[in-house]
């Protein structure tokens, strides 16, 4: 049995990681700026400021770093976290990243790649798992686009993966020794965003005309090139349609 901390412990992915590790018998504490009031082991930590970190990491064997902010702040958070882990003598940091962070010139991806590089240079034991986009993200993007009478979707393929399956992989990494860069993890299918939008509209009972949009710039050129995909690592099993079908009963 290990003592494991999960940053972003109340988020979409972090909640699932906490649940899986607890079911496996480990002592788990979730770290979040807004801790779960129903969970007495949940810790209030502000990673961007480092507030509460020194106390939270004491006695931990492993930390699973799920906290992330697409609008900025991941590098500052990682800096505080790495410093605290070195001081506390934590042996293993597991980090979830994104397929293509080293090839797609998106600011958020560049930050994630910088954090990966910082882990490699940290002197800590580390494991990094890159995953493709979650079904939850595709659902959010489709729901936002469907607010318009003409539903715009980017002309790119995606390979969405189930957050629960990623959580299971992260939990297994946390239970073991550091492995460095773990094999990438992708969903079971590479599909066009247009097809996924069609599945969403059918599930939501909406009638919209779907408008494929070819967006300019280096970032979307990288997406069109498929740098965010890992078809050789289609290890997820839950399709986007299955996610939607399950979502109706959640």
MINU-198339 format. One record per residue (C-alpha): residue in one letter; residue number from 1; x, y negated, z negated. Coordinates in steps of 0.05 Angstrom, whole numbers. Example, Ala and Ser with C-alpha at 12.3 -4.5 7.8 and 13.67 -1.06 7.14 Angstrom:
+---------+-----+--------+--------+--------+
! residuo ! num !     xx !     yy !     zz !
+---------+-----+--------+--------+--------+
!       A !   1 !    246 !     90 !   -156 !
!       S !   2 !    273 !     21 !   -143 !
+---------+-----+--------+--------+--------+
***
This chain:
+---------+-----+--------+--------+--------+
! residuo ! num !     xx !     yy !     zz !
+---------+-----+--------+--------+--------+
!       X !   1 !      0 !      0 !      0 !
!       X !   2 !     25 !    -69 !     18 !
!       X !   3 !     10 !   -140 !     -2 !
!       X !   4 !     -8 !   -177 !     62 !
!       X !   5 !    -25 !   -250 !     74 !
!       X !   6 !    -66 !   -269 !    134 !
!       X !   7 !    -63 !   -342 !    157 !
!       X !   8 !   -127 !   -366 !    189 !
!       X !   9 !   -161 !   -314 !    145 !
!       X !  10 !   -231 !   -343 !    157 !
!       X !  11 !   -225 !   -350 !    233 !
!       X !  12 !   -251 !   -304 !    287 !
!       X !  13 !   -189 !   -260 !    289 !
!       X !  14 !   -164 !   -270 !    218 !
!       X !  15 !   -229 !   -247 !    187 !
!       X !  16 !   -225 !   -182 !    226 !
!       X !  17 !   -152 !   -170 !    207 !
!       X !  18 !   -168 !   -181 !    133 !
!       X !  19 !   -225 !   -131 !    137 !
!       X !  20 !   -185 !    -78 !    171 !
!       X !  21 !   -125 !    -82 !    125 !
!       X !  22 !   -170 !    -80 !     64 !
!       X !  23 !   -206 !    -19 !     90 !
!       X !  24 !   -137 !     14 !     97 !
!       X !  25 !   -126 !      2 !     22 !
!       X !  26 !    -78 !    -58 !     24 !
!       X !  27 !    -80 !   -118 !    -21 !
!       X !  28 !    -98 !   -175 !     26 !
!       X !  29 !   -104 !   -250 !     15 !
!       X !  30 !   -132 !   -296 !     68 !
!       X !  31 !   -100 !   -365 !     76 !
!       X !  32 !   -142 !   -422 !    103 !
!       X !  33 !   -154 !   -496 !     96 !
!       X !  34 !   -225 !   -477 !     80 !
!       X !  35 !   -222 !   -412 !     41 !
!       X !  36 !   -280 !   -364 !     34 !
!       X !  37 !   -317 !   -383 !    -29 !
!       X !  38 !   -344 !   -312 !    -34 !
!       X !  39 !   -273 !   -283 !    -34 !
!       X !  40 !   -235 !   -295 !    -99 !
!       X !  41 !   -169 !   -274 !    -66 !
!       X !  42 !   -175 !   -327 !    -11 !
!       X !  43 !   -123 !   -382 !    -17 !
!       X !  44 !   -128 !   -455 !      1 !
!       X !  45 !    -68 !   -473 !     43 !
!       X !  46 !    -55 !   -531 !     91 !
!       X !  47 !     -3 !   -503 !    139 !
!       X !  48 !      9 !   -569 !    175 !
!       X !  49 !     29 !   -602 !    110 !
!       X !  50 !     56 !   -539 !     76 !
!       X !  51 !     10 !   -552 !     17 !
!       X !  52 !      0 !   -490 !    -26 !
!       X !  53 !     46 !   -446 !     15 !
!       X !  54 !    101 !   -433 !    -35 !
!       X !  55 !     52 !   -405 !    -86 !
!       X !  56 !     11 !   -366 !    -35 !
!       X !  57 !     69 !   -327 !     -5 !
!       X !  58 !     99 !   -304 !    -71 !
!       X !  59 !     99 !   -228 !    -76 !
!       X !  60 !     77 !   -216 !     -4 !
!       X !  61 !    108 !   -159 !     36 !
!       X !  62 !     80 !   -181 !    103 !
!       X !  63 !     46 !   -242 !    133 !
!       X !  64 !      1 !   -239 !    194 !
!       X !  65 !      0 !   -308 !    226 !
!       X !  66 !    -68 !   -318 !    260 !
!       X !  67 !    -78 !   -392 !    246 !
!       X !  68 !    -74 !   -435 !    308 !
!       X !  69 !    -99 !   -502 !    334 !
!       X !  70 !   -105 !   -512 !    409 !
!       X !  71 !   -107 !   -587 !    399 !
!       X !  72 !    -37 !   -587 !    368 !
!       X !  73 !      0 !   -572 !    303 !
!       X !  74 !     23 !   -500 !    313 !
!       X !  75 !     97 !   -518 !    313 !
!       X !  76 !     92 !   -558 !    249 !
!       X !  77 !     52 !   -502 !    216 !
!       X !  78 !    102 !   -449 !    237 !
!       X !  79 !    160 !   -492 !    211 !
!       X !  80 !    129 !   -496 !    142 !
!       X !  81 !    110 !   -422 !    142 !
!       X !  82 !    179 !   -397 !    163 !
!       X !  83 !    213 !   -440 !    110 !
!       X !  84 !    166 !   -413 !     56 !
!       X !  85 !    175 !   -341 !     77 !
!       X !  86 !    251 !   -346 !     77 !
!       X !  87 !    250 !   -375 !      7 !
!       X !  88 !    203 !   -322 !    -18 !
!       X !  89 !    241 !   -265 !     14 !
!       X !  90 !    182 !   -239 !     55 !
!       X !  91 !    206 !   -182 !     99 !
!       X !  92 !    158 !   -183 !    158 !
!       X !  93 !    119 !   -236 !    198 !
!       X !  94 !     69 !   -212 !    250 !
!       X !  95 !     49 !   -265 !    301 !
!       X !  96 !     -7 !   -264 !    352 !
!       X !  97 !     10 !   -300 !    417 !
!       X !  98 !    -19 !   -302 !    487 !
!       X !  99 !      0 !   -267 !    552 !
!       X ! 100 !     35 !   -317 !    597 !
!       X ! 101 !     58 !   -367 !    545 !
!       X ! 102 !    127 !   -368 !    577 !
!       X ! 103 !    101 !   -378 !    648 !
!       X ! 104 !     40 !   -424 !    644 !
!       X ! 105 !     56 !   -498 !    634 !
!       X ! 106 !     -2 !   -513 !    587 !
!       X ! 107 !     16 !   -552 !    525 !
!       X ! 108 !    -17 !   -503 !    477 !
!       X ! 109 !     18 !   -445 !    510 !
!       X ! 110 !     85 !   -481 !    507 !
!       X ! 111 !     75 !   -490 !    432 !
!       X ! 112 !     59 !   -416 !    423 !
!       X ! 113 !    122 !   -398 !    461 !
!       X ! 114 !    163 !   -446 !    419 !
!       X ! 115 !    137 !   -411 !    356 !
!       X ! 116 !    158 !   -344 !    386 !
!       X ! 117 !    228 !   -371 !    397 !
!       X ! 118 !    230 !   -398 !    326 !
!       X ! 119 !    212 !   -329 !    299 !
!       X ! 120 !    269 !   -297 !    339 !
!       X ! 121 !    318 !   -347 !    309 !
!       X ! 122 !    290 !   -345 !    238 !
!       X ! 123 !    329 !   -287 !    209 !
!       X ! 124 !    263 !   -256 !    186 !
!       X ! 125 !    236 !   -189 !    208 !
!       X ! 126 !    183 !   -204 !    260 !
!       X ! 127 !    133 !   -174 !    308 !
!       X ! 128 !     98 !   -212 !    364 !
!       X ! 129 !     36 !   -187 !    400 !
!       X ! 130 !     15 !   -224 !    462 !
!       X ! 131 !    -58 !   -213 !    481 !
!       X ! 132 !   -103 !   -237 !    537 !
!       X ! 133 !   -162 !   -284 !    524 !
!       X ! 134 !   -217 !   -261 !    476 !
!       X ! 135 !   -287 !   -246 !    499 !
!       X ! 136 !   -309 !   -300 !    449 !
!       X ! 137 !   -271 !   -353 !    488 !
!       X ! 138 !   -303 !   -332 !    554 !
!       X ! 139 !   -371 !   -335 !    521 !
!       X ! 140 !   -358 !   -405 !    494 !
!       X ! 141 !   -334 !   -430 !    561 !
!       X ! 142 !   -393 !   -400 !    597 !
!       X ! 143 !   -442 !   -428 !    547 !
!       X ! 144 !   -412 !   -498 !    555 !
!       X ! 145 !   -413 !   -495 !    631 !
!       X ! 146 !   -485 !   -469 !    632 !
!       X ! 147 !   -509 !   -533 !    600 !
!       X ! 148 !   -505 !   -563 !    670 !
!       X ! 149 !   -556 !   -547 !    724 !
!       X ! 150 !   -498 !   -529 !    771 !
!       X ! 151 !   -451 !   -484 !    731 !
!       X ! 152 !   -377 !   -498 !    747 !
!       X ! 153 !   -328 !   -441 !    738 !
!       X ! 154 !   -253 !   -439 !    754 !
!       X ! 155 !   -231 !   -396 !    813 !
!       X ! 156 !   -187 !   -351 !    771 !
!       X ! 157 !   -189 !   -279 !    747 !
!       X ! 158 !   -190 !   -263 !    673 !
!       X ! 159 !   -178 !   -201 !    632 !
!       X ! 160 !   -216 !   -213 !    567 !
!       X ! 161 !   -204 !   -169 !    507 !
!       X ! 162 !   -244 !   -154 !    445 !
!       X ! 163 !   -220 !   -191 !    382 !
!       X ! 164 !   -234 !   -130 !    340 !
!       X ! 165 !   -187 !    -88 !    381 !
!       X ! 166 !   -132 !   -141 !    376 !
!       X ! 167 !   -144 !   -143 !    301 !
!       X ! 168 !   -135 !    -68 !    297 !
!       X ! 169 !    -68 !    -73 !    334 !
!       X ! 170 !    -44 !   -129 !    288 !
!       X ! 171 !    -64 !    -89 !    227 !
!       X ! 172 !    -23 !    -30 !    251 !
!       X ! 173 !     37 !    -76 !    264 !
!       X ! 174 !     30 !   -105 !    194 !
!       X ! 175 !     31 !    -35 !    163 !
!       X ! 176 !     96 !    -17 !    198 !
!       X ! 177 !    167 !    -44 !    203 !
!       X ! 178 !    184 !   -104 !    248 !
!       X ! 179 !    186 !    -86 !    322 !
!       X ! 180 !    203 !   -152 !    354 !
!       X ! 181 !    163 !   -162 !    418 !
!       X ! 182 !    107 !   -111 !    418 !
!       X ! 183 !     77 !    -87 !    485 !
!       X ! 184 !     26 !   -137 !    511 !
!       X ! 185 !    -48 !   -123 !    502 !
!       X ! 186 !   -101 !   -136 !    554 !
!       X ! 187 !   -175 !   -122 !    562 !
!       X ! 188 !   -201 !    -63 !    603 !
!       X ! 189 !   -215 !   -101 !    667 !
!       X ! 190 !   -189 !   -158 !    709 !
!       X ! 191 !   -251 !   -195 !    733 !
!       X ! 192 !   -266 !   -260 !    768 !
!       X ! 193 !   -292 !   -315 !    723 !
!       X ! 194 !   -350 !   -321 !    771 !
!       X ! 195 !   -371 !   -249 !    757 !
!       X ! 196 !   -365 !   -260 !    682 !
!       X ! 197 !   -407 !   -324 !    687 !
!       X ! 198 !   -460 !   -283 !    724 !
!       X ! 199 !   -460 !   -232 !    669 !
!       X ! 200 !   -468 !   -287 !    618 !
!       X ! 201 !   -526 !   -319 !    655 !
!       X ! 202 !   -562 !   -252 !    660 !
!       X ! 203 !   -551 !   -238 !    586 !
!       X ! 204 !   -574 !   -308 !    566 !
!       X ! 205 !   -635 !   -306 !    611 !
!       X ! 206 !   -613 !   -369 !    648 !
!       X ! 207 !   -620 !   -386 !    721 !
!       X ! 208 !   -562 !   -428 !    746 !
!       X ! 209 !   -524 !   -434 !    811 !
!       X ! 210 !   -452 !   -417 !    798 !
!       X ! 211 !   -402 !   -465 !    830 !
!       X ! 212 !   -330 !   -437 !    836 !
!       X ! 213 !   -281 !   -494 !    828 !
!       X ! 214 !   -208 !   -493 !    852 !
!       X ! 215 !   -173 !   -537 !    802 !
!       X ! 216 !   -108 !   -572 !    820 !
!       X ! 217 !    -42 !   -574 !    784 !
!       X ! 218 !     14 !   -528 !    761 !
!       X ! 219 !    -26 !   -498 !    704 !
!       X ! 220 !    -83 !   -471 !    747 !
!       X ! 221 !    -33 !   -450 !    800 !
!       X ! 222 !     -2 !   -406 !    746 !
!       X ! 223 !    -71 !   -379 !    728 !
!       X ! 224 !    -86 !   -364 !    801 !
!       X ! 225 !    -19 !   -328 !    805 !
!       X ! 226 !    -43 !   -283 !    748 !
!       X ! 227 !     10 !   -300 !    697 !
!       X ! 228 !    -42 !   -295 !    641 !
!       X ! 229 !    -59 !   -224 !    661 !
!       X ! 230 !    -28 !   -157 !    643 !
!       X ! 231 !    -62 !   -105 !    687 !
!       X ! 232 !     -9 !    -54 !    670 !
!       X ! 233 !    -31 !    -60 !    597 !
!       X ! 234 !   -107 !    -51 !    602 !
!       X ! 235 !   -109 !    -20 !    532 !
!       X ! 236 !   -173 !    -52 !    507 !
!       X ! 237 !   -237 !    -12 !    517 !
!       X ! 238 !   -293 !    -61 !    504 !
!       X ! 239 !   -316 !    -97 !    568 !
!       X ! 240 !   -346 !   -167 !    569 !
!       X ! 241 !   -415 !   -138 !    584 !
!       X ! 242 !   -409 !    -91 !    524 !
!       X ! 243 !   -388 !   -150 !    481 !
!       X ! 244 !   -449 !   -189 !    504 !
!       X ! 245 !   -495 !   -129 !    491 !
!       X ! 246 !   -466 !   -121 !    421 !
!       X ! 247 !   -469 !   -196 !    409 !
!       X ! 248 !   -544 !   -197 !    416 !
!       X ! 249 !   -550 !   -154 !    354 !
!       X ! 250 !   -496 !   -188 !    311 !
+---------+-----+--------+--------+--------+
***
